[in-house]
Amino acid sequence: MSEPGNERSLIISYLTLRKTIGLLGTALPFVLSLGALILFQTGIQSSISSYYHTDMRDVFVGTLCVIGVFLLSYKGYERTDDIAGDLGCVFAVGVALFPTAPDSTASSVDRLIGYVHHAFAALFFLTLIYFSLFLFTKTDPTRSPSKRKIQRNKIYKACGYTMGICILLIVICKAASLLEEYKPVYWLEAITVVAFGISWLTKGEAILKDEV
């Protein structure tokens, strides 16, 4: 039988893991854009993935790989939670290792790799939506959800729907080449990633922690 102290340490470690994933996700678009601007005088890119082709490449790849490793380490209440975490890891690392095609002078190989990148990115975001809408909102059927749990579920759903709407708008903007001069894909991706981060911060009880 596990000692109470060990169980408490395990709970704390899982909460810390969730909060860390949330912080990395929330910070990523700001770190990339501000880092590129302040350190290298590089303007806003056409997408978050396009920072791979700037001096912030290592930050972009490193952050995604760290998020992937943390997702691999994530253990939920059911096997489906573990599978979602494992798939999220594969997709996150895939986004990092298969870069989007550069905005200019892209070769046929670059474009092919870019298609693979977009596939991984779409699957990664869909996995994050699944976490927010279906896994994080689960409630123990033997217990009535607390007031804070009900409030957190509202945040999870808001984040999940926000991510879904943003992804739909990204597809529309790219297909119709809408407002390209305003970098709509970057801003929509930034909102999506921040929503992902907020969802995980809430799951880690950095937001709306249960009352003692």
Secondary structure, 3 states (H helix, E strand, C coil): CCCHHHHHHHHHHHHHHHHHHHHHHHHHHHHHHHHHHHHHCCCCCCCCHHHHHCCCHHHHHHHHHHHHHHHHHCCCCCHHHHHHHHHHHHHHHHHHHCCCCCCCCCCHHHHHHHHHHHHHHHHHHHHHHHHHHHHCCCCCCCCCCCHHHHHHHHHHHHHHHHHHHHHHHHHHHHHHCCCHHHCHHHHHHHHHHHHHHHHHHHHCCCCCCCCC
